[in-house]
Amino acid sequence: MSEADALGIVQQAIWLAIVLAGPVVGSAMIIGVGVAFFQALTQVQEMTLTFVPKIIAGFFIILLTGNYSGALLKVFTEQLFLRIATGFK
């Protein structure tokens, strides 16, 4: 295994982590901005109000994108095992 092989694997793994976390992080950001706007309008400064909607939205996003995320992770793992079996040729 050369340095280029290792760098390629790390690059693919980082990109996969970004793609898998993207929907959950994006929805949490959108919900966070909406809750902050609501708190600014109503002057309700409840700390737990920011966390509960993010957790609920994250749960539903994981339910919606779970199959796609699992399929991406499966393909990456199969490619990695195949490269290990063939000796990175």
N, CA, C and O atoms as a CHARMM CRD file, in Angstrom:
* protein
*
  356
    1    1 MET  N      0.85300  -1.17600   0.00000 PROA 1      0.00000
    2    1 MET  CA     0.00000   0.00000   0.00000 PROA 1      0.00000
    3    1 MET  C      0.89100   1.22700   0.00000 PROA 1      0.00000
    4    1 MET  O      1.75300   1.38400   0.86400 PROA 1      0.00000
    5    2 SER  N      0.67800   2.07700  -0.95700 PROA 2      0.00000
    6    2 SER  CA     1.48600   3.28700  -1.06300 PROA 2      0.00000
    7    2 SER  C      0.81200   4.44600  -0.33200 PROA 2      0.00000
    8    2 SER  O     -0.30400   4.32900   0.17500 PROA 2      0.00000
    9    3 GLU  N      1.52100   5.55400  -0.29600 PROA 3      0.00000
   10    3 GLU  CA     0.95900   6.74900   0.34300 PROA 3      0.00000
   11    3 GLU  C     -0.26000   7.25500  -0.41700 PROA 3      0.00000
   12    3 GLU  O     -1.20400   7.76600   0.18600 PROA 3      0.00000
   13    4 ALA  N     -0.24200   7.11200  -1.73400 PROA 4      0.00000
   14    4 ALA  CA    -1.37700   7.55200  -2.55300 PROA 4      0.00000
   15    4 ALA  C     -2.62700   6.72500  -2.23900 PROA 4      0.00000
   16    4 ALA  O     -3.73500   7.25800  -2.18900 PROA 4      0.00000
   17    5 ASP  N     -2.43700   5.41200  -2.02700 PROA 5      0.00000
   18    5 ASP  CA    -3.58000   4.56100  -1.66000 PROA 5      0.00000
   19    5 ASP  C     -4.16600   4.98600  -0.32200 PROA 5      0.00000
   20    5 ASP  O     -5.38200   5.12100  -0.18300 PROA 5      0.00000
   21    6 ALA  N     -3.30300   5.19400   0.65600 PROA 6      0.00000
   22    6 ALA  CA    -3.76900   5.59900   1.98500 PROA 6      0.00000
   23    6 ALA  C     -4.46000   6.95700   1.93100 PROA 6      0.00000
   24    6 ALA  O     -5.49200   7.16100   2.56900 PROA 6      0.00000
   25    7 LEU  N     -3.89000   7.87400   1.17500 PROA 7      0.00000
   26    7 LEU  CA    -4.48600   9.19900   1.04700 PROA 7      0.00000
   27    7 LEU  C     -5.84800   9.12000   0.35400 PROA 7      0.00000
   28    7 LEU  O     -6.77900   9.82800   0.73700 PROA 7      0.00000
   29    8 GLY  N     -5.96700   8.27100  -0.65200 PROA 8      0.00000
   30    8 GLY  CA    -7.24700   8.10100  -1.34100 PROA 8      0.00000
   31    8 GLY  C     -8.31700   7.52600  -0.43000 PROA 8      0.00000
   32    8 GLY  O     -9.47200   7.95000  -0.47300 PROA 8      0.00000
   33    9 ILE  N     -7.93500   6.56300   0.39200 PROA 9      0.00000
   34    9 ILE  CA    -8.89500   5.96100   1.32200 PROA 9      0.00000
   35    9 ILE  C     -9.34800   6.98500   2.35600 PROA 9      0.00000
   36    9 ILE  O    -10.53700   7.08600   2.65600 PROA 9      0.00000
   37   10 VAL  N     -8.40200   7.74400   2.89800 PROA 10     0.00000
   38   10 VAL  CA    -8.75100   8.76800   3.89000 PROA 10     0.00000
   39   10 VAL  C     -9.63800   9.83800   3.26600 PROA 10     0.00000
   40   10 VAL  O    -10.58400  10.30900   3.89900 PROA 10     0.00000
   41   11 GLN  N     -9.33800  10.22400   2.02900 PROA 11     0.00000
   42   11 GLN  CA   -10.14600  11.23200   1.34200 PROA 11     0.00000
   43   11 GLN  C    -11.57700  10.72300   1.12900 PROA 11     0.00000
   44   11 GLN  O    -12.53600  11.46100   1.35100 PROA 11     0.00000
   45   12 GLN  N    -11.71900   9.48500   0.70800 PROA 12     0.00000
   46   12 GLN  CA   -13.05200   8.90600   0.52700 PROA 12     0.00000
   47   12 GLN  C    -13.79900   8.80600   1.85400 PROA 12     0.00000
   48   12 GLN  O    -15.00200   9.05900   1.91000 PROA 12     0.00000
   49   13 ALA  N    -13.09200   8.43900   2.91700 PROA 13     0.00000
   50   13 ALA  CA   -13.73900   8.30200   4.22900 PROA 13     0.00000
   51   13 ALA  C    -14.21000   9.65600   4.75300 PROA 13     0.00000
   52   13 ALA  O    -15.29900   9.75500   5.31700 PROA 13     0.00000
   53   14 ILE  N    -13.40600  10.68900   4.57300 PROA 14     0.00000
   54   14 ILE  CA   -13.80500  12.03200   5.02000 PROA 14     0.00000
   55   14 ILE  C    -15.00100  12.52200   4.21000 PROA 14     0.00000
   56   14 ILE  O    -15.94100  13.08900   4.76700 PROA 14     0.00000
   57   15 TRP  N    -14.96700  12.30600   2.91000 PROA 15     0.00000
   58   15 TRP  CA   -16.09200  12.74200   2.07100 PROA 15     0.00000
   59   15 TRP  C    -17.36800  11.98300   2.45000 PROA 15     0.00000
   60   15 TRP  O    -18.45200  12.56500   2.47900 PROA 15     0.00000
   61   16 LEU  N    -17.23700  10.68000   2.74000 PROA 16     0.00000
   62   16 LEU  CA   -18.39000   9.88400   3.15000 PROA 16     0.00000
   63   16 LEU  C    -18.95200  10.40100   4.47600 PROA 16     0.00000
   64   16 LEU  O    -20.16900  10.47300   4.64600 PROA 16     0.00000
   65   17 ALA  N    -18.08000  10.75700   5.40600 PROA 17     0.00000
   66   17 ALA  CA   -18.54500  11.29400   6.68800 PROA 17     0.00000
   67   17 ALA  C    -19.29600  12.60400   6.48700 PROA 17     0.00000
   68   17 ALA  O    -20.30100  12.85200   7.15200 PROA 17     0.00000
   69   18 ILE  N    -18.81700  13.43900   5.58000 PROA 18     0.00000
   70   18 ILE  CA   -19.49900  14.70400   5.29300 PROA 18     0.00000
   71   18 ILE  C    -20.87200  14.44500   4.68200 PROA 18     0.00000
   72   18 ILE  O    -21.85700  15.07700   5.06300 PROA 18     0.00000
   73   19 VAL  N    -20.93400  13.52000   3.73800 PROA 19     0.00000
   74   19 VAL  CA   -22.20800  13.21600   3.07500 PROA 19     0.00000
   75   19 VAL  C    -23.20100  12.58800   4.04900 PROA 19     0.00000
   76   19 VAL  O    -24.39300  12.89100   3.99500 PROA 19     0.00000
   77   20 LEU  N    -22.72600  11.71700   4.93500 PROA 20     0.00000
   78   20 LEU  CA   -23.62200  11.05900   5.88700 PROA 20     0.00000
   79   20 LEU  C    -24.12400  12.02000   6.95800 PROA 20     0.00000
   80   20 LEU  O    -25.27400  11.92100   7.38800 PROA 20     0.00000
   81   21 ALA  N    -23.28500  12.94000   7.38800 PROA 21     0.00000
   82   21 ALA  CA   -23.68600  13.87800   8.45100 PROA 21     0.00000
   83   21 ALA  C    -24.40900  15.10600   7.91100 PROA 21     0.00000
   84   21 ALA  O    -25.06800  15.81500   8.67100 PROA 21     0.00000
   85   22 GLY  N    -24.29700  15.36600   6.62800 PROA 22     0.00000
   86   22 GLY  CA   -24.86000  16.57200   6.03500 PROA 22     0.00000
   87   22 GLY  C    -26.33300  16.80800   6.27800 PROA 22     0.00000
   88   22 GLY  O    -26.70500  17.89600   6.71800 PROA 22     0.00000
   89   23 PRO  N    -27.19100  15.83500   6.01200 PROA 23     0.00000
   90   23 PRO  CA   -28.62800  16.08500   6.21800 PROA 23     0.00000
   91   23 PRO  C    -28.99300  16.39500   7.66900 PROA 23     0.00000
   92   23 PRO  O    -29.82400  17.26600   7.92600 PROA 23     0.00000
   93   24 VAL  N    -28.38500  15.69400   8.60700 PROA 24     0.00000
   94   24 VAL  CA   -28.71200  15.92400  10.01800 PROA 24     0.00000
   95   24 VAL  C    -28.20000  17.28100  10.47000 PROA 24     0.00000
   96   24 VAL  O    -28.90900  18.02100  11.15200 PROA 24     0.00000
   97   25 VAL  N    -26.97700  17.60800  10.09500 PROA 25     0.00000
   98   25 VAL  CA   -26.40300  18.89700  10.48500 PROA 25     0.00000
   99   25 VAL  C    -27.16500  20.04700   9.81400 PROA 25     0.00000
  100   25 VAL  O    -27.43300  21.06900  10.44700 PROA 25     0.00000
  101   26 GLY  N    -27.50800  19.87900   8.54800 PROA 26     0.00000
  102   26 GLY  CA   -28.27000  20.91200   7.83900 PROA 26     0.00000
  103   26 GLY  C    -29.62900  21.16500   8.45800 PROA 26     0.00000
  104   26 GLY  O    -30.04200  22.31200   8.62900 PROA 26     0.00000
  105   27 SER  N    -30.32100  20.08500   8.79300 PROA 27     0.00000
  106   27 SER  CA   -31.63900  20.27000   9.41400 PROA 27     0.00000
  107   27 SER  C    -31.50500  20.89900  10.79700 PROA 27     0.00000
  108   27 SER  O    -32.34000  21.71900  11.18100 PROA 27     0.00000
  109   28 ALA  N    -30.48000  20.53400  11.54500 PROA 28     0.00000
  110   28 ALA  CA   -30.27300  21.13300  12.86400 PROA 28     0.00000
  111   28 ALA  C    -29.97200  22.62700  12.74300 PROA 28     0.00000
  112   28 ALA  O    -30.40600  23.42100  13.57800 PROA 28     0.00000
  113   29 MET  N    -29.23200  23.00500  11.70800 PROA 29     0.00000
  114   29 MET  CA   -28.94800  24.42900  11.50800 PROA 29     0.00000
  115   29 MET  C    -30.21500  25.20100  11.16100 PROA 29     0.00000
  116   29 MET  O    -30.44300  26.29200  11.68200 PROA 29     0.00000
  117   30 ILE  N    -31.02700  24.64200  10.29200 PROA 30     0.00000
  118   30 ILE  CA   -32.26400  25.32000   9.89400 PROA 30     0.00000
  119   30 ILE  C    -33.21800  25.43700  11.08500 PROA 30     0.00000
  120   30 ILE  O    -33.80400  26.49500  11.31400 PROA 30     0.00000
  121   31 ILE  N    -33.36900  24.36200  11.83100 PROA 31     0.00000
  122   31 ILE  CA   -34.22800  24.39200  13.02400 PROA 31     0.00000
  123   31 ILE  C    -33.67500  25.38200  14.05000 PROA 31     0.00000
  124   31 ILE  O    -34.43800  26.11200  14.68200 PROA 31     0.00000
  125   32 GLY  N    -32.36300  25.40700  14.21600 PROA 32     0.00000
  126   32 GLY  CA   -31.74800  26.33000  15.16700 PROA 32     0.00000
  127   32 GLY  C    -31.99900  27.78300  14.81900 PROA 32     0.00000
  128   32 GLY  O    -32.27600  28.59400  15.70200 PROA 32     0.00000
  129   33 VAL  N    -31.90700  28.11900  13.54300 PROA 33     0.00000
  130   33 VAL  CA   -32.18500  29.49100  13.11800 PROA 33     0.00000
  131   33 VAL  C    -33.65500  29.83100  13.33800 PROA 33     0.00000
  132   33 VAL  O    -33.98500  30.93200  13.77900 PROA 33     0.00000
  133   34 GLY  N    -34.53500  28.88100  13.03000 PROA 34     0.00000
  134   34 GLY  CA   -35.96500  29.11900  13.24300 PROA 34     0.00000
  135   34 GLY  C    -36.30500  29.31900  14.71300 PROA 34     0.00000
  136   34 GLY  O    -37.08800  30.20600  15.05300 PROA 34     0.00000
  137   35 VAL  N    -35.72900  28.50900  15.58000 PROA 35     0.00000
  138   35 VAL  CA   -35.98800  28.65000  17.01300 PROA 35     0.00000
  139   35 VAL  C    -35.39600  29.94500  17.54300 PROA 35     0.00000
  140   35 VAL  O    -36.01200  30.61300  18.37300 PROA 35     0.00000
  141   36 ALA  N    -34.21100  30.30600  17.07600 PROA 36     0.00000
  142   36 ALA  CA   -33.60000  31.56200  17.51300 PROA 36     0.00000
  143   36 ALA  C    -34.44400  32.75600  17.07400 PROA 36     0.00000
  144   36 ALA  O    -34.60200  33.72000  17.82400 PROA 36     0.00000
  145   37 PHE  N    -34.97700  32.69000  15.87500 PROA 37     0.00000
  146   37 PHE  CA   -35.85500  33.75600  15.39400 PROA 37     0.00000
  147   37 PHE  C    -37.11300  33.83900  16.25300 PROA 37     0.00000
  148   37 PHE  O    -37.54900  34.92900  16.62100 PROA 37     0.00000
  149   38 PHE  N    -37.69800  32.67800  16.57200 PROA 38     0.00000
  150   38 PHE  CA   -38.87900  32.62700  17.43100 PROA 38     0.00000
  151   38 PHE  C    -38.57100  33.19700  18.81500 PROA 38     0.00000
  152   38 PHE  O    -39.37300  33.94700  19.37200 PROA 38     0.00000
  153   39 GLN  N    -37.43000  32.84700  19.36000 PROA 39     0.00000
  154   39 GLN  CA   -37.05800  33.35400  20.68500 PROA 39     0.00000
  155   39 GLN  C    -36.82000  34.86100  20.65400 PROA 39     0.00000
  156   39 GLN  O    -37.15000  35.56500  21.60900 PROA 39     0.00000
  157   40 ALA  N    -36.25400  35.34700  19.57300 PROA 40     0.00000
  158   40 ALA  CA   -36.02300  36.79500  19.46800 PROA 40     0.00000
  159   40 ALA  C    -37.34200  37.55500  19.35000 PROA 40     0.00000
  160   40 ALA  O    -37.48400  38.65000  19.89400 PROA 40     0.00000
  161   41 LEU  N    -38.30300  36.97300  18.63900 PROA 41     0.00000
  162   41 LEU  CA   -39.59900  37.63400  18.48100 PROA 41     0.00000
  163   41 LEU  C    -40.41900  37.63300  19.76900 PROA 41     0.00000
  164   41 LEU  O    -41.05900  38.62900  20.10400 PROA 41     0.00000
  165   42 THR  N    -40.39800  36.53200  20.47700 PROA 42     0.00000
  166   42 THR  CA   -41.25300  36.40100  21.65700 PROA 42     0.00000
  167   42 THR  C    -40.52500  36.68600  22.96600 PROA 42     0.00000
  168   42 THR  O    -41.16600  36.77000  24.01300 PROA 42     0.00000
  169   43 GLN  N    -39.22900  36.83200  22.93200 PROA 43     0.00000
  170   43 GLN  CA   -38.38100  37.05100  24.10400 PROA 43     0.00000
  171   43 GLN  C    -38.50800  35.92100  25.11600 PROA 43     0.00000
  172   43 GLN  O    -38.37000  36.14000  26.32000 PROA 43     0.00000
  173   44 VAL  N    -38.77100  34.72000  24.63200 PROA 44     0.00000
  174   44 VAL  CA   -38.77200  33.53100  25.47100 PROA 44     0.00000
  175   44 VAL  C    -37.35000  32.97100  25.43600 PROA 44     0.00000
  176   44 VAL  O    -36.87700  32.55300  24.37900 PROA 44     0.00000
  177   45 GLN  N    -36.67700  32.96000  26.56300 PROA 45     0.00000
  178   45 GLN  CA   -35.28600  32.51200  26.60500 PROA 45     0.00000
  179   45 GLN  C    -35.16200  31.19600  27.36500 PROA 45     0.00000
  180   45 GLN  O    -34.44500  31.10300  28.36100 PROA 45     0.00000
  181   46 GLU  N    -35.85800  30.20600  26.89000 PROA 46     0.00000
  182   46 GLU  CA   -35.81300  28.87600  27.49400 PROA 46     0.00000
  183   46 GLU  C    -34.70400  28.07300  26.82500 PROA 46     0.00000
  184   46 GLU  O    -34.70200  27.93500  25.60200 PROA 46     0.00000
  185   47 MET  N    -33.76300  27.54100  27.59700 PROA 47     0.00000
  186   47 MET  CA   -32.60800  26.84200  27.03600 PROA 47     0.00000
  187   47 MET  C    -32.99600  25.50800  26.37800 PROA 47     0.00000
  188   47 MET  O    -32.43100  25.12900  25.35300 PROA 47     0.00000
  189   48 THR  N    -33.95400  24.81000  26.97200 PROA 48     0.00000
  190   48 THR  CA   -34.32300  23.50700  26.41300 PROA 48     0.00000
  191   48 THR  C    -35.11000  23.64100  25.11400 PROA 48     0.00000
  192   48 THR  O    -35.23000  22.67200  24.36400 PROA 48     0.00000
  193   49 LEU  N    -35.64000  24.80900  24.84200 PROA 49     0.00000
  194   49 LEU  CA   -36.41500  25.01900  23.61900 PROA 49     0.00000
  195   49 LEU  C    -35.55100  24.85300  22.37400 PROA 49     0.00000
  196   49 LEU  O    -36.07000  24.52200  21.30800 PROA 49     0.00000
  197   50 THR  N    -34.25600  25.07500  22.48700 PROA 50     0.00000
  198   50 THR  CA   -33.38100  24.94200  21.31700 PROA 50     0.00000
  199   50 THR  C    -33.02000  23.48800  21.03400 PROA 50     0.00000
  200   50 THR  O    -32.78700  23.13500  19.87900 PROA 50     0.00000
  201   51 PHE  N    -32.96800  22.63700  22.05500 PROA 51     0.00000
  202   51 PHE  CA   -32.48400  21.27300  21.85900 PROA 51     0.00000
  203   51 PHE  C    -33.56000  20.29600  21.40700 PROA 51     0.00000
  204   51 PHE  O    -33.30300  19.45700  20.54300 PROA 51     0.00000
  205   52 VAL  N    -34.73700  20.38500  21.96400 PROA 52     0.00000
  206   52 VAL  CA   -35.77600  19.39400  21.67900 PROA 52     0.00000
  207   52 VAL  C    -36.17300  19.36900  20.20300 PROA 52     0.00000
  208   52 VAL  O    -36.24300  18.28500  19.62500 PROA 52     0.00000
  209   53 PRO  N    -36.43600  20.51600  19.56500 PROA 53     0.00000
  210   53 PRO  CA   -36.77500  20.44200  18.12600 PROA 53     0.00000
  211   53 PRO  C    -35.63100  19.90500  17.26900 PROA 53     0.00000
  212   53 PRO  O    -35.87600  19.21800  16.27700 PROA 53     0.00000
  213   54 LYS  N    -34.39000  20.20700  17.63600 PROA 54     0.00000
  214   54 LYS  CA   -33.25200  19.69400  16.87200 PROA 54     0.00000
  215   54 LYS  C    -33.15100  18.17900  16.99700 PROA 54     0.00000
  216   54 LYS  O    -32.86400  17.49200  16.01600 PROA 54     0.00000
  217   55 ILE  N    -33.38400  17.66100  18.18500 PROA 55     0.00000
  218   55 ILE  CA   -33.31800  16.21500  18.39500 PROA 55     0.00000
  219   55 ILE  C    -34.42400  15.51300  17.62000 PROA 55     0.00000
  220   55 ILE  O    -34.18500  14.49000  16.97800 PROA 55     0.00000
  221   56 ILE  N    -35.61900  16.05500  17.67900 PROA 56     0.00000
  222   56 ILE  CA   -36.74600  15.45200  16.95300 PROA 56     0.00000
  223   56 ILE  C    -36.51100  15.49500  15.44700 PROA 56     0.00000
  224   56 ILE  O    -36.73500  14.50500  14.75100 PROA 56     0.00000
  225   57 ALA  N    -36.05700  16.65100  14.94100 PROA 57     0.00000
  226   57 ALA  CA   -35.78400  16.76900  13.50600 PROA 57     0.00000
  227   57 ALA  C    -34.65600  15.83300  13.09000 PROA 57     0.00000
  228   57 ALA  O    -34.73700  15.19700  12.03900 PROA 57     0.00000
  229   58 GLY  N    -33.60600  15.74100  13.90200 PROA 58     0.00000
  230   58 GLY  CA   -32.50500  14.83000  13.59000 PROA 58     0.00000
  231   58 GLY  C    -32.95700  13.38600  13.53200 PROA 58     0.00000
  232   58 GLY  O    -32.51700  12.62900  12.66700 PROA 58     0.00000
  233   59 PHE  N    -33.83600  12.99800  14.45000 PROA 59     0.00000
  234   59 PHE  CA   -34.37200  11.63800  14.45800 PROA 59     0.00000
  235   59 PHE  C    -35.13900  11.34600  13.16600 PROA 59     0.00000
  236   59 PHE  O    -34.95500  10.29100  12.56000 PROA 59     0.00000
  237   60 PHE  N    -35.99200  12.27500  12.74800 PROA 60     0.00000
  238   60 PHE  CA   -36.77400  12.05700  11.52700 PROA 60     0.00000
  239   60 PHE  C    -35.89800  12.07600  10.27400 PROA 60     0.00000
  240   60 PHE  O    -36.15100  11.32600   9.33100 PROA 60     0.00000
  241   61 ILE  N    -34.88200  12.91700  10.25900 PROA 61     0.00000
  242   61 ILE  CA   -33.96900  12.94300   9.11500 PROA 61     0.00000
  243   61 ILE  C    -33.19900  11.62900   9.02400 PROA 61     0.00000
  244   61 ILE  O    -32.98700  11.10200   7.93200 PROA 61     0.00000
  245   62 ILE  N    -32.78500  11.10400  10.16800 PROA 62     0.00000
  246   62 ILE  CA   -32.09600   9.81200  10.15700 PROA 62     0.00000
  247   62 ILE  C    -33.03200   8.71400   9.66200 PROA 62     0.00000
  248   62 ILE  O    -32.61000   7.83000   8.91700 PROA 62     0.00000
  249   63 LEU  N    -34.29800   8.76400  10.07100 PROA 63     0.00000
  250   63 LEU  CA   -35.26700   7.78500   9.57800 PROA 63     0.00000
  251   63 LEU  C    -35.44800   7.88300   8.06400 PROA 63     0.00000
  252   63 LEU  O    -35.55900   6.86700   7.37800 PROA 63     0.00000
  253   64 LEU  N    -35.47800   9.12200   7.54700 PROA 64     0.00000
  254   64 LEU  CA   -35.69500   9.31300   6.11200 PROA 64     0.00000
  255   64 LEU  C    -34.46900   8.95300   5.27200 PROA 64     0.00000
  256   64 LEU  O    -34.61600   8.40800   4.17800 PROA 64     0.00000
  257   65 THR  N    -33.27500   9.24500   5.75900 PROA 65     0.00000
  258   65 THR  CA   -32.06300   9.04200   4.95700 PROA 65     0.00000
  259   65 THR  C    -31.26800   7.81200   5.38400 PROA 65     0.00000
  260   65 THR  O    -30.16500   7.58800   4.88700 PROA 65     0.00000
  261   66 GLY  N    -31.81200   7.02100   6.29100 PROA 66     0.00000
  262   66 GLY  CA   -31.07200   5.87000   6.80700 PROA 66     0.00000
  263   66 GLY  C    -30.72900   4.83900   5.75100 PROA 66     0.00000
  264   66 GLY  O    -29.61000   4.32700   5.73300 PROA 66     0.00000
  265   67 ASN  N    -31.66300   4.52400   4.87600 PROA 67     0.00000
  266   67 ASN  CA   -31.39700   3.53100   3.83000 PROA 67     0.00000
  267   67 ASN  C    -30.30800   4.00100   2.87800 PROA 67     0.00000
  268   67 ASN  O    -29.41400   3.23500   2.51900 PROA 67     0.00000
  269   68 TYR  N    -30.38500   5.24800   2.47600 PROA 68     0.00000
  270   68 TYR  CA   -29.37600   5.80900   1.56900 PROA 68     0.00000
  271   68 TYR  C    -28.00400   5.83800   2.23300 PROA 68     0.00000
  272   68 TYR  O    -27.00300   5.47000   1.61800 PROA 68     0.00000
  273   69 SER  N    -27.96200   6.27300   3.48400 PROA 69     0.00000
  274   69 SER  CA   -26.69400   6.34200   4.21000 PROA 69     0.00000
  275   69 SER  C    -26.09800   4.95600   4.40000 PROA 69     0.00000
  276   69 SER  O    -24.89400   4.76100   4.23300 PROA 69     0.00000
  277   70 GLY  N    -26.94000   4.00100   4.74800 PROA 70     0.00000
  278   70 GLY  CA   -26.46200   2.63500   4.90900 PROA 70     0.00000
  279   70 GLY  C    -25.92900   2.05300   3.61300 PROA 70     0.00000
  280   70 GLY  O    -24.93000   1.33500   3.61400 PROA 70     0.00000
  281   71 ALA  N    -26.59500   2.36200   2.50300 PROA 71     0.00000
  282   71 ALA  CA   -26.13300   1.86600   1.20700 PROA 71     0.00000
  283   71 ALA  C    -24.78000   2.46700   0.84100 PROA 71     0.00000
  284   71 ALA  O    -23.90900   1.76600   0.32500 PROA 71     0.00000
  285   72 LEU  N    -24.59900   3.75700   1.10300 PROA 72     0.00000
  286   72 LEU  CA   -23.30200   4.39000   0.82900 PROA 72     0.00000
  287   72 LEU  C    -22.19700   3.78100   1.68100 PROA 72     0.00000
  288   72 LEU  O    -21.09600   3.52400   1.19300 PROA 72     0.00000
  289   73 LEU  N    -22.49300   3.55500   2.93900 PROA 73     0.00000
  290   73 LEU  CA   -21.50500   2.96600   3.83700 PROA 73     0.00000
  291   73 LEU  C    -21.16900   1.53300   3.43100 PROA 73     0.00000
  292   73 LEU  O    -20.02000   1.10500   3.53700 PROA 73     0.00000
  293   74 LYS  N    -22.17300   0.80000   2.96800 PROA 74     0.00000
  294   74 LYS  CA   -21.95000  -0.57600   2.51300 PROA 74     0.00000
  295   74 LYS  C    -21.05000  -0.60800   1.28200 PROA 74     0.00000
  296   74 LYS  O    -20.13800  -1.43100   1.19700 PROA 74     0.00000
  297   75 VAL  N    -21.30600   0.28800   0.32900 PROA 75     0.00000
  298   75 VAL  CA   -20.49100   0.33200  -0.88600 PROA 75     0.00000
  299   75 VAL  C    -19.04700   0.69300  -0.54700 PROA 75     0.00000
  300   75 VAL  O    -18.11500   0.08700  -1.07600 PROA 75     0.00000
  301   76 PHE  N    -18.86200   1.66700   0.32500 PROA 76     0.00000
  302   76 PHE  CA   -17.51000   2.06900   0.71500 PROA 76     0.00000
  303   76 PHE  C    -16.78600   0.91400   1.39000 PROA 76     0.00000
  304   76 PHE  O    -15.61800   0.65900   1.09600 PROA 76     0.00000
  305   77 THR  N    -17.46300   0.21500   2.28900 PROA 77     0.00000
  306   77 THR  CA   -16.84200  -0.89800   3.00500 PROA 77     0.00000
  307   77 THR  C    -16.49500  -2.03700   2.05600 PROA 77     0.00000
  308   77 THR  O    -15.42000  -2.62700   2.16100 PROA 77     0.00000
  309   78 GLU  N    -17.40100  -2.35100   1.12800 PROA 78     0.00000
  310   78 GLU  CA   -17.11800  -3.41700   0.16300 PROA 78     0.00000
  311   78 GLU  C    -15.93700  -3.06300  -0.72100 PROA 78     0.00000
  312   78 GLU  O    -15.10000  -3.92100  -1.00000 PROA 78     0.00000
  313   79 GLN  N    -15.85000  -1.80500  -1.17100 PROA 79     0.00000
  314   79 GLN  CA   -14.71200  -1.38000  -1.98500 PROA 79     0.00000
  315   79 GLN  C    -13.41200  -1.46100  -1.20000 PROA 79     0.00000
  316   79 GLN  O    -12.38200  -1.87200  -1.73400 PROA 79     0.00000
  317   80 LEU  N    -13.46200  -1.07100   0.06200 PROA 80     0.00000
  318   80 LEU  CA   -12.26600  -1.11900   0.89100 PROA 80     0.00000
  319   80 LEU  C    -11.81500  -2.55500   1.12200 PROA 80     0.00000
  320   80 LEU  O    -10.62200  -2.84500   1.03000 PROA 80     0.00000
  321   81 PHE  N    -12.74500  -3.46000   1.42100 PROA 81     0.00000
  322   81 PHE  CA   -12.39000  -4.86300   1.61100 PROA 81     0.00000
  323   81 PHE  C    -11.86500  -5.48600   0.32200 PROA 81     0.00000
  324   81 PHE  O    -10.95000  -6.30900   0.35700 PROA 81     0.00000
  325   82 LEU  N    -12.43700  -5.10100  -0.80800 PROA 82     0.00000
  326   82 LEU  CA   -11.96300  -5.61400  -2.09200 PROA 82     0.00000
  327   82 LEU  C    -10.53100  -5.15000  -2.36500 PROA 82     0.00000
  328   82 LEU  O     -9.70200  -5.91700  -2.85500 PROA 82     0.00000
  329   83 ARG  N    -10.25400  -3.88900  -2.04300 PROA 83     0.00000
  330   83 ARG  CA    -8.89500  -3.37100  -2.23700 PROA 83     0.00000
  331   83 ARG  C     -7.90400  -4.08400  -1.30600 PROA 83     0.00000
  332   83 ARG  O     -6.76700  -4.34800  -1.69600 PROA 83     0.00000
  333   84 ILE  N     -8.33300  -4.39200  -0.08700 PROA 84     0.00000
  334   84 ILE  CA    -7.45500  -5.12800   0.84100 PROA 84     0.00000
  335   84 ILE  C     -7.20600  -6.53600   0.32100 PROA 84     0.00000
  336   84 ILE  O     -6.07900  -7.02700   0.38400 PROA 84     0.00000
  337   85 ALA  N     -8.24900  -7.19500  -0.19400 PROA 85     0.00000
  338   85 ALA  CA    -8.12200  -8.56000  -0.68400 PROA 85     0.00000
  339   85 ALA  C     -7.22400  -8.65900  -1.91200 PROA 85     0.00000
  340   85 ALA  O     -6.50500  -9.64400  -2.08100 PROA 85     0.00000
  341   86 THR  N     -7.26400  -7.64100  -2.77000 PROA 86     0.00000
  342   86 THR  CA    -6.45200  -7.66900  -3.97800 PROA 86     0.00000
  343   86 THR  C     -5.06900  -7.06800  -3.76200 PROA 86     0.00000
  344   86 THR  O     -4.25700  -7.04200  -4.68700 PROA 86     0.00000
  345   87 GLY  N     -4.79800  -6.60000  -2.58800 PROA 87     0.00000
  346   87 GLY  CA    -3.46500  -6.04500  -2.30800 PROA 87     0.00000
  347   87 GLY  C     -3.26400  -4.65100  -2.84100 PROA 87     0.00000
  348   87 GLY  O     -2.13400  -4.27300  -3.15000 PROA 87     0.00000
  349   88 PHE  N     -4.31100  -3.87900  -2.95900 PROA 88     0.00000
  350   88 PHE  CA    -4.25500  -2.47800  -3.41800 PROA 88     0.00000
  351   88 PHE  C     -3.64700  -2.36400  -4.81600 PROA 88     0.00000
  352   88 PHE  O     -2.82000  -1.48800  -5.06700 PROA 88     0.00000
  353   89 LYS  N     -4.05700  -3.24600  -5.71700 PROA 89     0.00000
  354   89 LYS  CA    -3.55200  -3.18600  -7.09300 PROA 89     0.00000
  355   89 LYS  C     -4.46900  -2.39400  -7.97100 PROA 89     0.00000
  356   89 LYS  O     -4.20200  -2.23900  -9.16200 PROA 89     0.00000
